[in-house]
């Protein structure tokens, strides 16, 4: 059971700055630990929403997806907290962090996989431990949120093939357009709410990626990332990634 007198000492003993006199390192540590807790919550809720969709129970997916959307806004707000740190403060403790990188978070890679936008190469990274690697491999085998949505549509009598052909895509877009044009029926309204909640999640991660680029630019300029990446240049390549492109494309069809 939850016992705050037991939990608090454990949580508050996880922050150990490496550089004496680097005041801002505590901020950096706390923010990234908060990210991992939020990532854990997002995965917990995405799993619940996906499982509900696979069972053709879209109503039970709405609550978890709304929570995912709010958690995404907290990710963005936490970047604003990190931006209170100036580059001179960050440079005082940056070098001892190497070769660690914020984008080495295995939980964020899980979010990408369940969203359908993960790169299989990330599951082979040498910074992962055995448990993390097994978890990512399992995530790659599991149905994505998009596949679960397609299955839910099909279970409710609407054509939503999950294949990769151009014809399958056109069929999906036609079904989505029909849903967006007419969702007055209570059952269709719930499915429309699920689609919009998934788009909220997609948009919040997109905005977090974009804001992350701006924050990194403020802190390190054009320097190489601590994990050996191209730094800001690498982050900029991630800002166009979308989990549910057809939920964006359907806007053009309306």
Buried (B, 14 or more C-beta within 10 A) or exposed (E): EEEEEEEEEEEEEEEEBEBEEBEBBEBBBBBBEBBEEBBEBBBBBBBBBBBBBBBEEBEBBBBBBBBBBEBBEBBBEBBEEBEEBEBEBBBBBBEEBEEEBBBBBBBBBBBBBBBBBBEEEBBEBEEBEEEBBEBBEEBBEEBBBBBBBBBBBBBBEBEBBBEEEEEBBEBBBBBBBBBBEEBEEEEBBBBBBBBBBBBBBBBBBBBBBBBBBEBBBBBBEEBBBBBEBEBBEBBBEBBEBBBBBBBBBBEEBE
